[in-house]
Amino acid sequence: MKDDLMLRRFSRFGGNCSGLLVGAGFAALFSLSQSDAALAATAPSLGSTSTYGVVSSTFTNSNTSPQTIINGDVCFTTGPVTPPLTITGATVTPCPPATGVDQGVALANLNGQACTFLGAGAIALDSVVIGVNPPGTIPPGCYSSGGAMNITVSTTVTLNGTGVYIFRPGGALNTGANSTVTLAGGACASDVFWAPVGATTLGANAAPSPTPTFAGNILDAAGVTIGHFANLTGRALVFGGTVTTDANTITVPACAGFVAGGIPTLSEWAMVVLAALLAVGGAAAMRKRAS
């Protein structure tokens, strides 16, 4: 009698575990899909602005020696007839109306995407922790804040992984002197977008850098100021506003943009495998019990 009672209890426990395994499996799959949906970001088309390193109403260059170098096209309404800088692409004055239209469409796309909210106040991106990543290492996704986004003096923010990155500060975008934004794990500057509400200021470097110190496309009608010796792999798209340079190198990205539907990252594979094992194990246990 005692043995029969223990067997019945074990059977009930096994049945409950089966249900728990199946439930956990589907919960993990649901969590994975919800996480991807919340963090996913898509790149807008830049249209006619895609060939430009600088789009501006007023273009000011603060230093003629060493010269600012722009590897791409430049357009402005107000600026020197012969800019004291090196431009490898075309110089267009004034900016074609289409550049303003296309910048506006791209910005509306960026502002319309669902984002991970980082906080209501000013955010130091070098201190942000996303998942199991160390502070300042940020995976692909869309990120917003209620206030400014900053990068602390002499720190590094690493954008790590193949995918699209969108940053939407609710205020200004500021980087401290000698700070850097680097790309790793297949990240491409073409897929990085900065869309602040306030003006952008990229901090100066103490000396010329052979590598980029900031990456991505800055869409900011409030204006962009690039500090002395700071280098940008990306674009300063400021139709209707002012771009100020100072012995910088601005290079339109040459890397191919991200195409959705690629191979999952390692962390995504881990979640998929875990969810599948839980679901399959639970289903097998239920079938065994039914037989």
PyMOL commands that set and color helices and strands:
alter all, ss='L'
color gray80, all
select helices_A, chain A and resi 2-39+47-51+97-111+125-127+189-191+266-290
alter helices_A, ss='H'
color red, helices_A
select strands_A, chain A and resi 52-61+69-71+73-75+86-87+91-92+116-117+123-124+137-138+141-144+149-151+156-160+165-168+173-175+180-184+192-194+200-202+214-219+224-226+231-245+249-251
alter strands_A, ss='S'
color yellow, strands_A
deselect
rebuild
show_as cartoon
